[in-house]
Amino acid sequence: MGTDGDVHPFLGLGVALRARGHRVTLATHEHFEPLATERGLGFRSLVSDSETEELITKREMWHPLKGPVVVSRWGARFIRRQYAVLKDLASGEEVVFVASPGVVAARVVQEELGVPLASIILQPWMIPSVHAPPVMMGGLTLPRWAPRPIAKAYYRLFDAVGALLVGSGLSRLRASIGLPPMRRMFRWWLSPELALGMFPEWFGEPQPDWPRQMKLTGFPVSDGRPTADLPADVGGFCASGKPPVAFTFGTGMMHADELFRGCVEACRLVGLRGVFVTRFRSQLPAELPPFAIHCGFAPFQKLFPLCAAVVHHGGIGTTAKALAAGVPQVILPFAFDQLDNALRVGRLGAGTWLKSGRRRAPELAKAIAAATTPQMVQQAGGITSRFLGSDGLEAAADVLEHAWRSPPPMMTPRMEEGRELVARKDYREPGAGGPPS
């Protein structure tokens, strides 16, 4: 569930598993069906195009506090329907689910039928920790100095809020199929068998209180699609002068008119050119100046290496591709995991970020100038070496095959919450990160 950065890693993992001879079905938003079909994957819709549009048209989706509430209430409506789809996929054959924790129906089917399930975690922000608390938007981060009783109460409060937002429909579904009440929402929604952290250890250092079933596999930089060339006009623009700055605020963002206008002006102030990547052209001025160009879609693996910097929202997919390209970043987080990702980029010395109240053109220009200094360019460029010889998708496929290669099955029906099976198998690919099991 989610926008391109949330779904493409699953597409890429499906392609990697398909290449190994497995039959793969991608279950997600309806509009991803052509991509799945082109790559030889089966497809089932979990959310219709009209339902997706209903969500992304809500400006509140990107509010630091309202956003999670809006998304949770929207997604809770589809739990029973998604349960029916996934239960149908699980019937009559040997199958393994690989799912985002947000698709809670997969966890229900795991409990009911004993279907093996691996949870996919795309960013460290998803993992509760007392030792390294995820950075929450809106000033809701747990202080590192908080005593353990306060930390426990903090996470129990989040569990209670999660249960309030999605719990009623989930509870009715569970009761209707004979499952006991769910406890501790954000512990329950992870598979107790296996969780794959699709990021490297140097980006999200494993903590002593992370789930024992967690395995780190590295960033899924390749997303399973053939890497298309840049549009001819964009490629020509990049080659016609100094490296431009790329601006993108996510495939689901359609409310950044004022911010994009400020970015155009910032380019003028700092004396750099700009490539503005957005599906929604109406967010940009009707006529762009000669130093700017619009692009509806660009493969970031091809665009970012040609750029002086990337200004973006802090989505994990864009963040990972900018790190892989070795290009400095200026991150303007809106909601969810974006601030946490921005701070991690800052600690790596690969970029900077701006608060929501400091994003006018002069401040943007100053941040872009700081990101393009020789020191930051060198720091960001040095990170590319960490990607050499690593393929997060292939590493994830290795772990999945190893976990479910041999009988007996790893799960039994109605497995008790918290039971650890795969968690106690200490498997780690050579050179792969991950906490001790």
C-alpha positions as a printed NumPy array, in Angstrom:
array([[  0.   ,   0.   ,   0.   ],
       [  1.316,   3.468,  -0.835],
       [  2.916,   5.483,  -3.615],
       [  5.68 ,   4.395,  -6.002],
       [  8.426,   4.42 ,  -3.37 ],
       [  6.381,   2.064,  -1.176],
       [  5.336,  -0.349,  -3.931],
       [  8.286,  -0.547,  -6.336],
       [ 10.474,  -2.505,  -3.852],
       [  7.789,  -5.219,  -3.855],
       [  7.721,  -5.169,  -7.652],
       [ 11.515,  -5.527,  -7.68 ],
       [ 11.474,  -8.352,  -5.161],
       [  8.785, -10.092,  -7.2  ],
       [ 10.921,  -9.835, -10.326],
       [ 13.95 , -11.248,  -8.463],
       [ 11.9  , -14.209,  -7.194],
       [ 10.295, -14.738, -10.606],
       [ 13.778, -14.997, -12.145],
       [ 14.518, -17.827,  -9.685],
       [ 11.555, -19.831, -10.94 ],
       [  8.899, -18.857,  -8.405],
       [  5.37 , -17.883,  -9.388],
       [  4.683, -14.403,  -8.053],
       [  1.524, -12.342,  -7.616],
       [  1.713,  -8.651,  -6.777],
       [ -1.272,  -7.419,  -4.731],
       [ -1.476,  -3.64 ,  -4.433],
       [ -3.114,  -0.535,  -5.915],
       [ -4.97 ,  -1.109,  -9.183],
       [ -2.832,   1.28 , -11.224],
       [  0.285,  -0.891, -10.761],
       [ -1.232,  -3.759, -12.766],
       [  0.436,  -2.827, -16.099],
       [  3.892,  -2.775, -14.442],
       [  3.302,  -6.178, -12.852],
       [  2.033,  -7.689, -16.101],
       [  4.981,  -6.319, -18.093],
       [  7.364,  -8.023, -15.682],
       [  5.639, -11.399, -15.835],
       [  3.911, -11.2  , -12.447],
       [  0.336, -12.057, -11.588],
       [ -1.743,  -9.245, -10.146],
       [ -4.606,  -8.699,  -7.694],
       [ -6.041,  -5.318,  -6.8  ],
       [ -6.244,  -4.265,  -3.153],
       [ -7.34 ,  -0.668,  -3.798],
       [ -9.094,   0.811,  -6.845],
       [ -7.835,   3.819,  -8.795],
       [-10.735,   5.944,  -7.558],
       [ -9.985,   5.001,  -3.948],
       [ -6.314,   5.897,  -4.399],
       [ -7.254,   9.237,  -5.935],
       [ -9.593,   9.887,  -3.015],
       [ -6.596,   9.674,  -0.672],
       [ -3.961,  11.649,  -2.571],
       [ -6.346,  14.527,  -3.231],
       [ -6.569,  15.128,   0.532],
       [ -4.134,  17.895,   1.451],
       [ -4.222,  16.676,   5.082],
       [ -2.478,  13.451,   3.998],
       [  0.835,  15.337,   4.174],
       [  0.198,  17.083,   7.495],
       [  2.728,  15.941,  10.146],
       [  0.003,  15.074,  12.673],
       [ -3.157,  14.65 ,  10.619],
       [ -1.489,  12.582,   7.874],
       [ -1.212,   9.257,   9.74 ],
       [ -4.808,   9.641,  10.964],
       [ -6.114,  10.324,   7.449],
       [ -4.218,   7.378,   5.933],
       [ -5.182,   4.977,   8.729],
       [ -8.884,   5.769,   8.534],
       [ -8.804,   5.503,   4.752],
       [ -7.008,   2.139,   4.79 ],
       [ -9.124,   0.627,   7.574],
       [-12.123,   0.537,   5.224],
       [-10.49 ,  -2.088,   3.029],
       [ -9.315,  -4.635,   5.607],
       [-12.137,  -7.135,   5.126],
       [-11.97 ,  -6.901,   1.316],
       [ -8.197,  -7.38 ,   1.341],
       [ -8.588, -10.311,   3.707],
       [-10.864, -11.98 ,   1.142],
       [ -8.344, -11.383,  -1.669],
       [ -5.377, -12.714,   0.311],
       [ -7.283, -15.705,   1.67 ],
       [ -8.213, -16.598,  -1.892],
       [ -4.553, -16.359,  -2.934],
       [ -3.602, -18.656,  -0.038],
       [ -6.147, -21.361,  -0.818],
       [ -5.279, -24.646,  -2.456],
       [ -1.523, -24.289,  -2.867],
       [  1.715, -23.738,  -1.016],
       [  2.24 , -20.007,  -0.739],
       [  4.365, -17.518,   1.193],
       [  3.201, -13.963,   1.86 ],
       [  5.665, -11.062,   1.696],
       [  3.852,  -7.957,   2.893],
       [  4.048,  -4.464,   4.251],
       [  2.903,  -4.323,   7.89 ],
       [  0.242,  -1.854,   6.743],
       [ -1.544,  -4.648,   4.899],
       [ -2.818,  -6.048,   8.192],
       [ -5.05 ,  -8.561,   6.386],
       [ -1.914, -10.577,   5.554],
       [ -1.166, -10.926,   9.259],
       [ -4.756, -12.096,   9.905],
       [ -4.504, -14.776,   7.196],
       [ -1.177, -15.872,   8.679],
       [ -2.797, -16.401,  12.065],
       [ -5.909, -18.076,  10.686],
       [ -4.393, -20.431,   8.108],
       [ -0.755, -20.699,   9.155],
       [  0.451, -19.12 ,   5.908],
       [  4.149, -18.209,   6.206],
       [  4.613, -14.432,   6.253],
       [  7.625, -12.156,   5.943],
       [  7.103,  -8.508,   6.835],
       [  8.937,  -5.923,   4.742],
       [ 10.278,  -2.84 ,   6.556],
       [ 11.504,  -0.189,   4.111],
       [ 12.809,   2.324,   6.676],
       [ 14.194,   2.213,  10.238],
       [ 11.457,   4.632,  11.332],
       [  8.989,   1.732,  11.325],
       [ 10.761,  -0.043,  14.2  ],
       [  9.937,   0.999,  17.786],
       [ 13.009,   1.304,  19.98 ],
       [ 13.869,   2.715,  23.376],
       [ 17.582,   2.865,  22.512],
       [ 17.115,   4.764,  19.224],
       [ 13.535,   6.088,  19.111],
       [ 12.188,   6.856,  15.621],
       [ 11.992,  10.59 ,  15.007],
       [  8.318,  11.545,  14.815],
       [  6.921,  14.595,  13.065],
       [  5.11 ,  17.192,  15.139],
       [  7.487,  16.979,  18.106],
       [  6.236,  13.563,  19.234],
       [  9.617,  11.822,  19.429],
       [ 10.389,   9.84 ,  22.581],
       [ 13.414,  11.482,  24.287],
       [ 16.442,   9.2  ,  24.498],
       [ 16.777,  10.065,  28.18 ],
       [ 13.247,   8.911,  29.005],
       [ 13.143,   6.327,  31.83 ],
       [ 11.995,   2.878,  30.794],
       [  8.51 ,   3.173,  32.412],
       [  7.868,   6.356,  30.422],
       [  9.136,   4.691,  27.229],
       [  6.8  ,   1.723,  27.768],
       [  3.861,   4.053,  28.348],
       [  4.807,   6.04 ,  25.215],
       [  4.71 ,   2.986,  22.954],
       [  1.559,   1.666,  24.599],
       [ -0.074,   4.995,  23.789],
       [  0.899,   4.603,  20.133],
       [ -0.51 ,   1.071,  20.18 ],
       [ -3.749,   2.423,  21.616],
       [ -3.994,   5.114,  18.938],
       [ -3.326,   2.549,  16.2  ],
       [ -5.983,   0.238,  17.602],
       [ -8.416,   3.156,  17.777],
       [ -7.869,   4.105,  14.137],
       [ -8.022,   0.641,  12.557],
       [ -8.923,  -1.639,  15.432],
       [-12.714,  -1.732,  15.276],
       [-12.89 ,  -3.201,  11.783],
       [ -9.929,  -5.449,  12.478],
       [-11.467,  -6.682,  15.727],
       [-14.77 ,  -7.508,  14.042],
       [-12.965,  -9.452,  11.328],
       [-10.897, -11.387,  13.86 ],
       [-13.959, -12.224,  15.956],
       [-15.867, -13.411,  12.894],
       [-13.201, -16.026,  12.101],
       [-12.581, -17.094,  15.688],
       [ -9.335, -15.256,  16.403],
       [ -8.735, -13.698,  19.842],
       [ -8.506,  -9.918,  20.292],
       [ -5.36 ,  -8.284,  18.952],
       [ -2.989,  -6.705,  21.474],
       [ -0.136,  -4.213,  20.977],
       [ -0.93 ,  -3.075,  17.44 ],
       [  2.583,  -2.117,  16.376],
       [  4.119,  -5.304,  17.726],
       [  1.382,  -7.561,  16.401],
       [  1.475,  -6.241,  12.839],
       [  5.021,  -7.594,  12.263],
       [  5.269, -11.269,  11.385],
       [  6.832, -13.139,  14.324],
       [  8.52 , -15.426,  11.788],
       [ 10.584, -13.064,   9.677],
       [ 10.941,  -9.328,   9.064],
       [ 13.21 ,  -7.987,   6.334],
       [ 14.686,  -4.535,   6.841],
       [ 15.329,  -3.309,   3.303],
       [ 18.04 ,  -0.852,   4.265],
       [ 21.721,  -1.272,   5.213],
       [ 23.196,  -1.281,   8.696],
       [ 25.076,   1.958,   8.031],
       [ 21.731,   3.742,   7.477],
       [ 19.789,   2.11 ,  10.296],
       [ 22.025,   0.617,  12.961],
       [ 20.365,  -2.403,  14.619],
       [ 19.345,  -1.829,  18.227],
       [ 19.254,  -4.302,  21.142],
       [ 15.465,  -4.021,  21.376],
       [ 14.711,  -4.507,  17.663],
       [ 12.64 ,  -7.608,  16.829],
       [ 14.804, -10.725,  16.926],
       [ 13.346, -11.917,  13.619],
       [ 14.7  ,  -8.839,  11.797],
       [ 17.205,  -9.334,   8.963],
       [ 18.759,  -6.4  ,   7.077],
       [ 19.218,  -6.85 ,   3.335],
       [ 20.211,  -3.404,   2.004],
       [ 18.395,  -0.804,  -0.085],
       [ 16.281,  -2.043,  -3.025],
       [ 17.813,   0.557,  -5.343],
       [ 16.894,  -1.451,  -8.431],
       [ 13.101,  -1.655,  -8.469],
       [ 12.612,  -4.453, -10.984],
       [ 11.826,  -2.226, -13.938],
       [ 14.049,  -1.847, -16.996],
       [ 15.907,   1.405, -16.422],
       [ 14.494,   3.678, -19.1  ],
       [ 16.501,   6.481, -20.62 ],
       [ 15.856,  10.044, -19.611],
       [ 13.34 ,  11.89 , -21.768],
       [ 15.268,  13.419, -24.655],
       [ 14.505,  17.006, -23.663],
       [ 15.603,  16.398, -20.064],
       [ 18.797,  14.652, -21.148],
       [ 19.591,  17.501, -23.519],
       [ 18.875,  20.063, -20.815],
       [ 21.217,  18.339, -18.348],
       [ 23.996,  18.175, -20.934],
       [ 23.656,  21.795, -22.068],
       [ 25.255,  23.483, -19.059],
       [ 26.251,  23.148, -15.436],
       [ 24.682,  20.218, -13.561],
       [ 21.131,  21.178, -12.55 ],
       [ 19.324,  20.638,  -9.252],
       [ 16.549,  18.002,  -9.291],
       [ 13.328,  18.856,  -7.448],
       [ 10.775,  16.157,  -6.602],
       [  8.266,  15.785,  -3.782],
       [  6.921,  12.307,  -4.482],
       [  4.563,  10.698,  -6.964],
       [  1.592,  11.209,  -4.655],
       [  2.174,  14.913,  -3.955],
       [ -0.243,  17.232,  -5.743],
       [ -0.38 ,  20.111,  -3.221],
       [  3.093,  21.666,  -3.502],
       [  2.293,  24.656,  -5.733],
       [  3.724,  27.272,  -3.388],
       [  6.783,  25.18 ,  -2.591],
       [  7.568,  24.534,  -6.256],
       [  7.292,  28.256,  -7.026],
       [  9.742,  28.947,  -4.215],
       [ 12.124,  26.35 ,  -5.641],
       [ 12.04 ,  28.004,  -9.071],
       [ 12.904,  31.318,  -7.457],
       [ 15.63 ,  29.663,  -5.356],
       [ 17.293,  28.416,  -8.554],
       [ 17.391,  31.992,  -9.836],
       [ 18.833,  33.28 ,  -6.558],
       [ 21.574,  30.649,  -6.331],
       [ 22.377,  30.744, -10.044],
       [ 21.657,  27.082, -10.787],
       [ 19.336,  25.335, -13.226],
       [ 16.504,  23.057, -12.151],
       [ 14.719,  19.878, -13.277],
       [ 11.236,  19.755, -11.733],
       [  9.867,  16.207, -11.566],
       [  6.139,  15.935, -10.886],
       [  3.211,  14.056, -12.395],
       [  1.025,  17.09 , -11.72 ],
       [  2.221,  19.839, -14.089],
       [ -0.342,  22.285, -12.708],
       [  1.778,  22.669,  -9.553],
       [  4.411,  24.557, -11.568],
       [  4.192,  28.049, -13.082],
       [  2.459,  28.026, -16.482],
       [  5.666,  29.296, -18.092],
       [  9.011,  28.166, -16.714],
       [ 12.117,  30.342, -17.1  ],
       [ 14.924,  29.133, -19.411],
       [ 16.883,  27.749, -16.459],
       [ 14.097,  25.31 , -15.524],
       [ 12.417,  22.299, -17.16 ],
       [  9.46 ,  20.113, -16.197],
       [  9.577,  16.311, -16.301],
       [  6.549,  14.106, -15.628],
       [  8.704,  11.062, -14.873],
       [ 12.435,  10.379, -14.821],
       [ 14.379,   7.266, -13.778],
       [ 16.289,   8.593, -10.799],
       [ 19.168,   6.17 , -11.411],
       [ 19.789,   8.092, -14.658],
       [ 18.835,  11.609, -13.547],
       [ 20.481,  11.999, -10.137],
       [ 24.102,  11.316, -11.224],
       [ 23.761,  14.26 , -13.636],
       [ 22.648,  16.664, -10.901],
       [ 24.433,  19.004,  -8.506],
       [ 21.906,  18.263,  -5.745],
       [ 18.463,  16.76 ,  -5.135],
       [ 15.748,  18.676,  -3.272],
       [ 13.033,  16.289,  -2.135],
       [ 10.547,  15.294,   0.553],
       [ 12.587,  12.592,   2.28 ],
       [ 10.734,   9.52 ,   1.04 ],
       [ 12.891,   6.451,   1.563],
       [ 12.986,   5.513,  -2.134],
       [ 14.204,   8.938,  -3.258],
       [ 16.614,   9.106,  -0.32 ],
       [ 18.181,   5.746,  -1.19 ],
       [ 18.565,   6.577,  -4.884],
       [ 20.21 ,   9.907,  -4.069],
       [ 22.632,   8.167,  -1.692],
       [ 23.44 ,   5.591,  -4.367],
       [ 24.077,   8.352,  -6.9  ],
       [ 26.408,  10.166,  -4.501],
       [ 24.561,  13.469,  -4.878],
       [ 23.958,  15.895,  -1.971],
       [ 20.393,  16.227,  -0.703],
       [ 18.21 ,  19.023,   0.647],
       [ 15.237,  17.373,   2.345],
       [ 11.937,  19.12 ,   3.083],
       [ 10.007,  16.589,   5.177],
       [  6.209,  16.719,   5.338],
       [  5.055,  13.692,   7.379],
       [  5.572,  10.023,   8.311],
       [  9.2  ,   8.779,   8.101],
       [ 10.551,  11.748,   6.168],
       [ 12.121,  13.692,   9.044],
       [ 13.747,  10.533,  10.407],
       [ 15.262,   9.846,   6.974],
       [ 16.421,  13.458,   6.692],
       [ 18.286,  13.302,  10.006],
       [ 19.981,  10.055,   8.994],
       [ 21.163,  11.677,   5.759],
       [ 22.461,  14.607,   7.793],
       [ 24.418,  12.306,  10.12 ],
       [ 26.028,  10.738,   7.053],
       [ 27.151,  14.198,   5.932],
       [ 25.271,  13.743,   2.655],
       [ 22.787,  16.585,   2.953],
       [ 20.733,  18.97 ,   5.018],
       [ 17.061,  19.625,   5.764],
       [ 14.702,  22.526,   6.386],
       [ 11.824,  22.928,   8.82 ],
       [  8.381,  23.63 ,   7.398],
       [  8.501,  27.305,   8.404],
       [ 11.846,  27.933,   6.694],
       [ 11.162,  27.037,   3.069],
       [ 10.86 ,  30.392,   1.361],
       [ 12.993,  31.033,  -1.698],
       [ 15.945,  32.747,   0.073],
       [ 16.179,  29.957,   2.642],
       [ 15.924,  27.29 ,  -0.041],
       [ 18.665,  29.015,  -2.026],
       [ 20.916,  29.13 ,   1.052],
       [ 20.334,  25.405,   1.721],
       [ 21.069,  24.482,  -1.904],
       [ 24.262,  26.554,  -1.801],
       [ 25.328,  24.742,   1.381],
       [ 24.592,  21.34 ,  -0.155],
       [ 26.704,  22.067,  -3.218],
       [ 29.862,  23.085,  -1.373],
       [ 32.94 ,  20.983,  -2.248],
       [ 32.966,  19.425,   1.235],
       [ 29.378,  18.141,   1.067],
       [ 29.77 ,  17.051,  -2.541],
       [ 32.794,  14.981,  -1.484],
       [ 30.958,  13.524,   1.529],
       [ 27.946,  12.519,  -0.547],
       [ 30.094,  11.138,  -3.342],
       [ 31.967,   8.887,  -0.94 ],
       [ 28.789,   7.035,   0.008],
       [ 28.422,   5.448,  -3.433],
       [ 31.193,   2.99 ,  -2.573],
       [ 28.946,   1.486,   0.113],
       [ 26.597,   0.273,  -2.611],
       [ 29.28 ,  -1.59 ,  -4.569],
       [ 28.753,  -5.332,  -4.691],
       [ 25.409,  -5.137,  -2.883],
       [ 21.92 ,  -5.838,  -4.186],
       [ 19.194,  -5.476,  -1.587],
       [ 16.604,  -7.304,  -3.688],
       [ 18.774, -10.351,  -4.331],
       [ 19.779, -10.445,  -0.665],
       [ 16.109, -10.362,   0.346],
       [ 15.312, -13.148,  -2.116],
       [ 18.167, -15.207,  -0.63 ],
       [ 16.766, -14.822,   2.892],
       [ 13.245, -15.735,   1.796],
       [ 14.395, -18.85 ,  -0.04 ],
       [ 16.546, -19.941,   2.876],
       [ 13.737, -19.412,   5.382],
       [ 11.16 , -21.531,   3.545],
       [ 13.239, -23.923,   1.477],
       [ 12.902, -27.068,   3.588],
       [ 10.016, -28.81 ,   5.374],
       [  8.55 , -28.913,   7.946],
       [  6.527, -25.682,   7.554],
       [  7.709, -22.835,   9.722],
       [  4.246, -22.145,  11.117],
       [  1.249, -23.943,  12.458],
       [ -2.308, -22.594,  12.347],
       [ -3.297, -20.187,  15.101],
       [  0.32 , -19.574,  16.043],
       [  0.522, -17.727,  19.344],
       [  1.567, -14.099,  19.126],
       [  5.258, -13.615,  19.689],
       [  6.341, -17.169,  18.917],
       [  9.742, -17.12 ,  17.216],
       [ 10.791, -19.76 ,  14.717],
       [ 12.726, -18.245,  11.866],
       [ 13.919, -15.66 ,  14.37 ],
       [ 16.16 , -18.243,  16.028],
       [ 17.871, -19.28 ,  12.805],
       [ 21.007, -17.177,  12.601],
       [ 21.179, -16.617,   8.854],
       [ 23.103, -13.774,   7.334],
       [ 24.367, -13.419,   3.782],
       [ 28.109, -12.779,   3.545],
       [ 28.65 ,  -9.078,   4.067],
       [ 25.002,  -8.4  ,   4.865],
       [ 24.04 ,  -6.307,   7.849],
       [ 21.609,  -7.191,  10.587],
       [ 21.344,  -7.622,  14.301],
       [ 22.555, -10.789,  15.976],
       [ 19.792, -13.395,  16.114]])
